[in-house]
Amino acid sequence: MLFRKPKLKQIYDEKLIELIQRAQEELQQAKTMEELSDDYDLSVTARRQIAESTYFYLFKEARIRKILIRP
């Protein structure tokens, strides 16, 4: 009982939380780049949309798994 391994769900939940935090940082960077660009650049907009989609997908997965994300 002293040397119990953490459950798989707990391990993967922690990995998902890390992914969400990384995706949130990438989304912030993409939004900043889009705001700072002078011209309308399709690649910058596409990068932001990809980052946004990734973030919301991971967030939705966390909601399905009923994970509480603590700050």
N, C-alpha and C positions, 0 to 999 in steps of 0.2 A: 504494500500500500504506500510505502514511503516514496518509491521510485516510479510512480505512475507516469506514463507518457501523456502529454496533452492530447485531447481528442482531435480527430481530423477536422471536424467542423470548426473548432476553435482556431486551428492553424490557418485554414482557408479563409475564415472570416477576417483574421488579422491581415492576411495578404490582400484581401479585397479592400479593406480600409486603407492600406498603404497605396493601392492602385487608385482609389478615389482621391486621395490627397494629391498624388502626383498628377492625376488628370485635372484636378482643380487648378493646380499651379500652371499647367500647360494652357488651360483655358484662359487664365488671367493674362499670361504672356501673349497669347494670340489676340486677345481683345486689345491689349495695350499696343501691339504692333499695328493693328488695324486702325486704331485711333491716331497713331503717330504718322501713318503713311499719308503723304501729300496727295498722291494720285490714287485713282481707283484701280486697285490691283486685284485681279481675280484669284491669284494664287494665295494672297493673304486672306481674302474672304473665305476661300475654300478651306484653308488651314484652320481658321476659326470655327467654321461649321463642323469640321471633322472633330476638333477638340471638344466642341459643345456636345456633339452626338455621343462621343465616347464617355464624357462625364455623366450625361443623363442616363445612358445605358447602365453604367456601373452603379449609379445611384438607385436606379430602378431595381437592379439585382439585389442591392443591399436591403431595399424595402421588402422584396419578396422573401428574402432570408430572415427578415426581422432582426437586423443588426442595428444596435444602437451605436452611433458614432459620437464619441465624447471628444470635446475640444482639448 
